[in-house]
Amino acid sequence: MGRPILTPQEMRAAEQAVFDAGTDSLVVMQRAGEAVAEFVHAHWPDGLIQVLCGPGGNGGDGFIAAMILAKRWRKVQVFCAVPVDQLRGDAAKAAALWDGPVGTLEAALTAPHELVLDALYGGGLARPLDGAAAALAERAARVISVDVPSGLDGLSAKPLGPCFRAEGTITFAALRPAHVLLPGSAYCGAVMVADIGVPTPTRAMENSPALWAADLPGPGQGDHKHQRGHLKVVSGPMSSTGAARLAARAGLRAGAGLVTMLSPPSAMMVNAAHLTAIMLSSVDGADDILAAAQKASAVVIGPAASVTPQTRANVSAVLKSPARCVLDADALTVFADDPAALFAMLRPTDVLTPHTGEFERLFGGVLASAPNKIEAVRLAAAKAGCVVLLKGADTVIAAPSDHVVVNTHATRWLATAGSGDVLAGILAGFLAQGVDTLLAAAMAAWIHGEAGRRAGAGLIAEDLELQLPGILSALHGGAL
């Protein structure tokens, strides 16, 4: 499985359930402190460590980690946000395990160090850092953070003010939204999740082949192309056919047994000049598109379709068919003045693939009012009644069932024209083969990101589908 994602509030509730069941809270803190020490010692094996402890649970983790690191002959100095005699509860008990001196945060500002263990405040922090803590956050240093970098809101994934920027972060039981959503994830560095004996039932997961590899489709030994599904892609007008071809080729590479381009008569010659393995069919209006979609396993509509009444009619037509539909680009924008009309036609097996601008046109104000991007897309999926994939460096995918997958496996080089069309095609290729809609979207997002990583700097959209055979072969062989 992928790594679970919990809000700070959900994490506190999960911990409390463990305490209520009879586990001593100090035992859980000791597990956390041991995990922190192991993380630091394994990945940063040398250097004088400045441990910064806060007044609560994070600080307790820091004191325990300092004790263990010192026993491993590491050079450790400890500094605390409050005098030790003002600590209470488990934090006080943890501090008592440290038998060395404890300085103030003001003293930490000028103390020599090579590494900083930031155990000041966790993801539930609700106010900006101030005083010496803020100055320490803005100081140039190599930082390892506990839970989330101090100064970062674990729920919204936004800095509250000055914020530590870590090379690595260790958290417990599950990821927090700040670990996977921008801008917070940029402050966290590499994130490790340590098991401290707290069960984590969750509706949100980080995307990974571990989540869906067992469901990755492939032909059986005796299968033929008609058993692998028939994908149909609706082309734009004569001057705007390339986006649909990108989607069609990606769908074929993703494994759809047959792919047909549904082309306006005026665009037939342009499309015919560029297609080989992809079939071509002339469609003149919504009735023709509906008839063609009746015999499709999946349909992509929207890439460079044009924002016209005809596109709106075409979208309505494909949504009347039994085919599973991927709606992208112009198929979304054409309903910007009446999103409810689109939502009324969608089925749970359909997928919307907006970028942020298109998302705002359909779900105006949701991104601004929701606690974070995860909750915004979750609300959007419930409103639309289908899977919603909000594209970005932190792609969030949500189903009407309330389940969410967050994909961060990508590269900045994917910010290029046509990249989203390829993603739509990969997704539809998996839908055509019968994959569950949410899993198909998760597969497509991760594989699209991996294709971008492999193509690297200078990639153009046409490069992406060329990476798919190697990626899919590695996935089927268990190498990824």
Secondary structure, 3 states (H helix, E strand, C coil): CCCEECCHHHHHHHHHHHHHCCCCHHHHHHHHHHHHHHHHHHHCCCCCEEEEECCCHHHHHHHHHHHHHHHCCCCEEEEECCCHHHCCHHHHHHHHCCCCCEEEHHHHCCCCCCEEEEECCCCCCCCCCCHHHHHHHHCCCCEEEECCCCCECCCCCCECCCCCCCCEEEEECCECHHHHCCCCHHHHCEEEEECCCCCCCCCEEECCHHHHHHHCCCCCCCCCHHHHCEEEEECCCCCCCHHHHHHHHHHHHCCCCEEEEEECHHHHHHHHCCCCCCEEEECCCHHHHHHHHCCCCEEEECCCCCCCHHHHHHHHHHCCCCCEEEECCHHHHCCCCCHHHHHCCCCCCCEECCCHHHHHHHCCCHHHHCCCHHHHHHHHHHHHCCEEEECCCCEEEECCCCCEEEECCCCHHHCCCCHHHHHHHHHHHHHHCCCCHHHHHHHHHHHHHHHHHHHCCCCCHHHHHHHHHHHHHHHHCCCC
